[in-house]
């Protein structure tokens, strides 16, 4: 560290003039570091006075040349700080115009996070998804949502009556979950070719989104319990009456085992256990007469309660599927086992964090089951 009064009169005058006249706040700060050091201030005193870091003070005290103001300018001002090169941008714009399948990926659409991951693998330049999106926006790209609604198909009177009745069930379940459990049940498919209605396109134009997503699909059937948001999901080959009945049996068995683990006798579950209200949509195999009869005979604690037509917004399970798809759409994976393992952790092991009071965009309606 230079001694107090190390600046010559000429250097001192030149630095003071720079503080008065320069429009560069960074240059003025570094000049002040030299001036304060010339007054005999310590690194820590200078850092506290200027509100900058101790490391910055130590750096400029050692590397600054009072006779050369250029030495006080950060080399990053010349553009060296920019991670992104012209080659990076050129490659990014070429990638965005191609389908992910051309690069060996099975998902259907690029997102900022996926682009950042891919570009880091290709160039070694690591950016965040937000930084990639900013570059694309500067190049006049926009990430667009397609819009649709189910309101024209819904019966408002049936929906209002259902909503009022559901509200009463939910309150009773929350107050006495040992007497009444409400499970929202649904099925969903997760594909390696995730269809995103939002994709990167040049502003003023739109791309058509095809529906080819059958390849590499993982089918899931399961439910979410209302009072504690517990999720129980099963992987199935196909959604039909057979798989529906089998998974209802699995759900029933898990609830019964939970009842037994609380110190109750399994033989008393039917007579003393809680009632299970299963809220589900109107898929044809949910309503097959023989399936309903088997459920009533073998699992009398369960009562099926069907949603009004075209009312996915009343099903809390929709929020689970939506949140899981939002999560996986930003991840790179190339095989069905990779996808299924991830889904198992998200849906059954509790790794998926869900904001239960949020609304789902572009689902016809926001989820209002809660």
C-alpha positions as CSV (number, residue, x, y, z in Angstrom):
1,X,0.0,0.0,0.0
2,X,1.5,3.4,-1.0
3,X,2.4,5.8,1.8
4,X,0.4,8.8,2.7
5,X,1.0,11.8,0.3
6,X,2.4,9.6,-2.5
7,X,0.7,11.7,-5.2
8,X,2.7,14.5,-6.8
9,X,1.1,18.0,-7.1
10,X,0.5,17.4,-10.8
11,X,-1.1,14.0,-10.3
12,X,-3.3,15.4,-7.5
13,X,-4.5,18.2,-9.6
14,X,-5.3,16.0,-12.6
15,X,-7.2,13.5,-10.4
16,X,-9.2,16.2,-8.7
17,X,-10.1,17.6,-12.1
18,X,-11.3,14.2,-13.2
19,X,-13.6,13.9,-10.2
20,X,-15.2,17.2,-11.0
21,X,-15.6,16.8,-14.8
22,X,-16.0,13.1,-15.6
23,X,-19.4,11.6,-16.3
24,X,-18.2,8.1,-15.6
25,X,-19.2,7.3,-12.0
26,X,-17.0,4.2,-11.9
27,X,-13.9,6.3,-12.9
28,X,-14.8,9.0,-10.3
29,X,-15.0,6.3,-7.6
30,X,-11.6,4.8,-8.5
31,X,-10.0,8.3,-8.6
32,X,-11.5,8.9,-5.1
33,X,-9.9,5.7,-3.9
34,X,-6.5,7.1,-4.9
35,X,-7.2,10.5,-3.4
36,X,-8.4,9.0,-0.1
37,X,-5.4,6.7,0.0
38,X,-3.2,9.8,-0.5
39,X,-4.8,11.3,2.6
40,X,-3.7,8.2,4.6
41,X,-7.0,6.4,4.8
42,X,-6.9,2.6,5.2
43,X,-8.6,0.2,2.7
44,X,-11.4,-0.5,5.2
45,X,-12.0,3.3,5.8
46,X,-12.1,3.9,2.1
47,X,-14.5,1.0,1.6
48,X,-16.8,2.2,4.3
49,X,-16.7,5.8,3.1
50,X,-17.4,5.1,-0.6
51,X,-19.8,2.1,0.1
52,X,-17.8,-0.2,-2.2
53,X,-16.2,-3.6,-1.4
54,X,-12.9,-4.0,0.3
55,X,-11.6,-6.1,-2.6
56,X,-12.4,-3.3,-5.0
57,X,-10.4,-0.8,-3.0
58,X,-7.5,-3.2,-2.6
59,X,-7.5,-3.9,-6.3
60,X,-7.5,-0.3,-7.5
61,X,-5.0,0.8,-4.9
62,X,-2.5,-1.7,-6.3
63,X,-3.3,-1.6,-10.1
64,X,-4.2,2.1,-10.7
65,X,-1.6,4.3,-12.2
66,X,-2.1,8.0,-11.2
67,X,-0.3,9.1,-14.4
68,X,-2.6,7.0,-16.7
69,X,-6.3,7.4,-16.3
70,X,-6.8,4.5,-18.8
71,X,-5.5,2.2,-16.1
72,X,-8.6,3.2,-14.0
73,X,-11.0,2.0,-16.6
74,X,-12.3,-1.5,-16.4
75,X,-11.3,-3.6,-19.4
76,X,-14.9,-4.9,-19.5
77,X,-15.9,-1.5,-20.9
78,X,-14.3,-2.7,-24.1
79,X,-16.8,-5.5,-24.4
80,X,-14.7,-8.3,-22.8
81,X,-17.4,-8.8,-20.1
82,X,-19.9,-10.0,-22.6
83,X,-20.3,-13.8,-22.4
84,X,-22.4,-13.8,-25.5
85,X,-20.5,-13.7,-28.8
86,X,-21.8,-13.2,-32.3
87,X,-21.2,-16.8,-33.0
88,X,-23.4,-17.8,-30.0
89,X,-26.2,-15.6,-31.2
90,X,-26.0,-16.9,-34.7
91,X,-26.1,-20.5,-33.4
92,X,-29.0,-19.7,-31.1
93,X,-31.1,-18.2,-33.9
94,X,-30.4,-21.2,-36.1
95,X,-31.4,-23.6,-33.3
96,X,-34.7,-21.7,-32.5
97,X,-35.8,-22.2,-36.1
98,X,-35.4,-26.0,-35.9
99,X,-37.4,-28.7,-34.1
100,X,-35.8,-30.2,-31.0
101,X,-36.1,-33.6,-32.7
102,X,-33.5,-32.6,-35.2
103,X,-31.0,-32.5,-32.3
104,X,-32.1,-35.9,-30.8
105,X,-34.6,-34.6,-28.3
106,X,-38.1,-36.0,-27.9
107,X,-39.8,-33.0,-26.4
108,X,-41.8,-30.8,-28.7
109,X,-40.8,-27.1,-28.0
110,X,-37.9,-25.1,-27.0
111,X,-38.0,-23.0,-23.8
112,X,-35.5,-20.4,-22.6
113,X,-34.2,-22.9,-20.0
114,X,-33.8,-25.7,-22.5
115,X,-32.1,-23.4,-25.0
116,X,-29.7,-22.2,-22.3
117,X,-28.8,-25.8,-21.4
118,X,-28.3,-26.9,-25.0
119,X,-26.3,-23.8,-25.9
120,X,-24.0,-24.3,-22.8
121,X,-23.3,-27.9,-24.0
122,X,-22.5,-26.6,-27.5
123,X,-20.6,-23.5,-26.8
124,X,-19.4,-23.7,-23.2
125,X,-21.1,-20.3,-22.5
126,X,-23.5,-20.7,-19.6
127,X,-26.5,-18.4,-19.5
128,X,-29.7,-18.5,-17.6
129,X,-33.0,-19.1,-19.3
130,X,-33.9,-15.5,-18.6
131,X,-30.8,-14.2,-20.4
132,X,-31.5,-16.4,-23.4
133,X,-35.1,-15.0,-23.5
134,X,-33.7,-11.5,-23.3
135,X,-31.5,-12.1,-26.3
136,X,-34.4,-13.6,-28.3
137,X,-36.6,-10.6,-27.4
138,X,-33.9,-8.3,-28.6
139,X,-34.0,-10.2,-31.9
140,X,-37.7,-9.6,-32.2
141,X,-38.9,-13.0,-31.1
142,X,-42.0,-13.4,-28.8
143,X,-43.2,-16.3,-26.7
144,X,-46.9,-16.6,-27.4
145,X,-49.8,-18.4,-25.8
146,X,-52.7,-19.9,-27.7
147,X,-56.0,-19.2,-26.2
148,X,-59.2,-21.2,-25.7
149,X,-62.1,-21.5,-23.4
150,X,-64.7,-24.1,-22.4
151,X,-67.4,-21.6,-21.4
152,X,-69.5,-22.2,-24.5
153,X,-69.9,-25.8,-23.6
154,X,-70.6,-25.5,-19.9
155,X,-74.0,-25.4,-18.1
156,X,-73.7,-22.5,-15.7
157,X,-76.6,-23.7,-13.5
158,X,-75.2,-27.2,-13.1
159,X,-71.8,-25.7,-12.3
160,X,-73.1,-23.3,-9.7
161,X,-75.1,-26.1,-8.0
162,X,-72.0,-28.4,-8.0
163,X,-69.8,-25.6,-6.7
164,X,-72.1,-24.9,-3.8
165,X,-72.4,-28.6,-2.9
166,X,-68.7,-29.1,-3.2
167,X,-68.0,-26.2,-0.9
168,X,-69.9,-28.0,1.9
169,X,-68.1,-31.2,1.4
170,X,-64.7,-29.5,1.5
171,X,-65.5,-27.7,4.7
172,X,-66.7,-30.9,6.3
173,X,-63.5,-32.8,5.1
174,X,-61.2,-30.1,6.4
175,X,-63.0,-30.0,9.8
176,X,-63.2,-33.8,10.2
177,X,-60.8,-35.7,7.9
178,X,-61.1,-38.8,10.0
179,X,-64.8,-38.9,9.0
180,X,-64.7,-37.7,5.5
181,X,-61.9,-37.6,2.9
182,X,-62.2,-35.9,-0.4
183,X,-59.9,-37.1,-3.3
184,X,-59.8,-35.4,-6.6
185,X,-59.1,-38.1,-9.2
186,X,-57.9,-37.8,-12.8
187,X,-55.7,-39.2,-15.5
188,X,-53.0,-37.5,-17.5
189,X,-50.3,-38.3,-20.1
190,X,-46.8,-37.0,-20.0
191,X,-44.9,-37.1,-23.3
192,X,-41.3,-36.7,-24.3
193,X,-42.8,-34.5,-27.0
194,X,-44.3,-32.0,-24.7
195,X,-46.6,-29.7,-26.7
196,X,-46.2,-26.1,-25.7
197,X,-48.6,-23.6,-27.1
198,X,-46.0,-21.0,-26.4
199,X,-43.1,-21.1,-28.7
200,X,-40.4,-18.7,-30.0
201,X,-41.5,-17.1,-33.3
202,X,-40.7,-13.9,-35.1
203,X,-43.0,-11.0,-34.0
204,X,-45.9,-10.6,-36.3
205,X,-46.0,-14.3,-37.3
206,X,-47.3,-17.5,-35.8
207,X,-46.3,-21.2,-36.2
208,X,-48.8,-24.0,-36.4
209,X,-48.6,-26.5,-33.6
210,X,-49.2,-30.1,-34.6
211,X,-50.6,-32.7,-32.2
212,X,-48.0,-35.4,-32.8
213,X,-47.1,-36.4,-29.2
214,X,-47.9,-40.0,-28.9
215,X,-44.3,-41.2,-29.0
216,X,-42.7,-41.8,-25.7
217,X,-45.7,-41.2,-23.5
218,X,-46.1,-42.0,-19.8
219,X,-49.7,-42.4,-18.6
220,X,-50.5,-41.5,-15.0
221,X,-53.7,-42.1,-13.0
222,X,-54.1,-40.9,-9.4
223,X,-55.5,-38.4,-7.0
224,X,-54.8,-35.7,-4.5
225,X,-56.4,-35.6,-1.1
226,X,-58.0,-32.2,-0.2
227,X,-57.2,-31.7,3.5
228,X,-53.5,-32.4,3.4
229,X,-52.8,-32.3,-0.3
230,X,-51.3,-35.8,-0.3
231,X,-50.8,-37.2,-3.7
232,X,-51.0,-40.9,-4.8
233,X,-50.3,-41.6,-8.4
234,X,-49.9,-44.8,-10.5
235,X,-48.3,-45.4,-13.8
236,X,-50.5,-47.3,-16.3
237,X,-50.3,-48.6,-19.8
238,X,-53.6,-47.2,-20.9
239,X,-56.6,-45.4,-19.3
240,X,-59.6,-47.8,-19.4
241,X,-62.1,-49.4,-17.1
242,X,-59.7,-52.2,-16.0
243,X,-56.9,-49.9,-15.1
244,X,-59.4,-47.5,-13.4
245,X,-60.7,-50.2,-11.2
246,X,-57.3,-51.6,-10.3
247,X,-55.9,-48.2,-9.3
248,X,-59.0,-47.4,-7.3
249,X,-58.3,-50.6,-5.4
250,X,-54.7,-49.5,-4.8
251,X,-55.9,-46.1,-3.5
252,X,-58.4,-47.8,-1.3
253,X,-55.7,-50.2,0.1
254,X,-53.3,-47.3,0.8
255,X,-56.0,-45.4,2.7
256,X,-56.9,-48.5,4.6
257,X,-53.3,-49.2,5.5
258,X,-53.0,-45.6,6.7
259,X,-56.1,-46.2,8.9
260,X,-54.5,-49.4,10.4
261,X,-51.2,-47.6,11.0
262,X,-53.1,-45.2,13.3
263,X,-53.9,-48.1,15.6
264,X,-57.2,-49.2,14.2
265,X,-58.3,-52.7,13.3
266,X,-58.5,-53.5,9.5
267,X,-61.7,-55.4,10.0
268,X,-63.5,-52.3,11.2
269,X,-62.5,-50.1,8.3
270,X,-65.7,-50.5,6.4
271,X,-68.0,-49.9,9.4
272,X,-65.9,-47.4,11.4
273,X,-63.5,-45.9,8.8
274,X,-64.0,-42.6,7.0
275,X,-66.1,-42.0,4.0
276,X,-64.1,-41.4,0.8
277,X,-65.6,-39.0,-1.8
278,X,-63.9,-39.4,-5.1
279,X,-64.4,-36.4,-7.4
280,X,-63.7,-37.3,-11.0
281,X,-64.6,-36.4,-14.6
282,X,-67.1,-38.0,-16.9
283,X,-64.9,-40.3,-18.9
284,X,-66.9,-43.2,-20.2
285,X,-64.9,-45.9,-18.3
286,X,-65.5,-44.0,-15.0
287,X,-69.2,-44.6,-15.5
288,X,-69.3,-48.2,-16.6
289,X,-72.1,-49.9,-14.7
290,X,-70.2,-53.1,-13.8
291,X,-67.3,-51.1,-12.5
292,X,-69.5,-48.9,-10.3
293,X,-71.2,-52.0,-8.9
294,X,-67.9,-53.6,-8.1
295,X,-66.7,-50.5,-6.3
296,X,-70.0,-50.4,-4.3
297,X,-69.7,-54.0,-3.3
298,X,-66.0,-54.3,-2.5
299,X,-65.2,-50.8,-1.4
300,X,-68.4,-49.4,0.1
301,X,-66.5,-46.5,1.8
302,X,-66.0,-44.9,-1.6
303,X,-68.6,-42.8,-3.3
304,X,-68.0,-41.5,-6.8
305,X,-69.0,-37.8,-7.4
306,X,-68.9,-36.7,-11.0
307,X,-68.0,-33.2,-12.2
308,X,-70.3,-31.2,-14.4
309,X,-69.5,-31.6,-18.1
310,X,-66.5,-29.6,-19.3
311,X,-65.5,-28.4,-15.8
312,X,-61.8,-29.4,-15.3
313,X,-61.4,-26.3,-13.2
314,X,-63.2,-28.0,-10.3
315,X,-60.7,-30.8,-10.2
316,X,-57.7,-30.1,-8.0
317,X,-55.7,-32.9,-9.7
318,X,-55.5,-30.7,-12.8
319,X,-53.3,-28.4,-10.9
320,X,-51.0,-31.3,-10.0
321,X,-50.6,-32.3,-13.7
322,X,-50.2,-28.7,-14.8
323,X,-47.5,-28.0,-12.3
324,X,-45.6,-31.2,-13.1
325,X,-45.8,-30.4,-16.9
326,X,-44.5,-26.9,-16.2
327,X,-41.6,-28.5,-14.3
328,X,-40.6,-31.1,-16.9
329,X,-40.9,-28.8,-19.9
330,X,-37.7,-27.1,-18.9
331,X,-35.7,-30.3,-18.4
332,X,-33.8,-32.3,-21.0
333,X,-34.4,-36.0,-21.2
334,X,-34.1,-38.5,-24.0
335,X,-35.9,-41.7,-22.8
336,X,-39.2,-42.8,-21.2
337,X,-37.5,-44.3,-18.1
338,X,-35.8,-41.0,-17.4
339,X,-39.2,-39.2,-17.7
340,X,-41.0,-41.8,-15.5
341,X,-38.4,-41.7,-12.8
342,X,-38.6,-38.0,-12.7
343,X,-42.4,-38.1,-12.5
344,X,-42.3,-40.7,-9.7
345,X,-40.2,-38.4,-7.6
346,X,-42.3,-35.4,-8.4
347,X,-45.8,-36.9,-7.9
348,X,-45.2,-39.6,-5.3
349,X,-42.1,-38.6,-3.4
350,X,-43.1,-35.0,-2.8
351,X,-40.4,-33.3,-4.8
352,X,-43.0,-31.2,-6.8
353,X,-43.8,-28.0,-4.9
354,X,-47.2,-26.7,-5.9
355,X,-48.7,-23.3,-5.2
356,X,-52.2,-24.5,-4.4
357,X,-53.9,-21.1,-4.5
358,X,-52.6,-20.3,-8.0
359,X,-54.7,-20.2,-11.2
360,X,-54.0,-22.2,-14.3
361,X,-53.9,-20.2,-17.5
362,X,-55.4,-21.5,-20.7
363,X,-57.2,-24.4,-19.0
364,X,-60.6,-23.2,-20.0
365,X,-61.0,-21.8,-16.4
366,X,-58.8,-21.3,-13.4
367,X,-58.8,-24.1,-10.9
368,X,-61.3,-23.0,-8.3
369,X,-61.7,-26.3,-6.4
370,X,-60.2,-24.9,-3.3
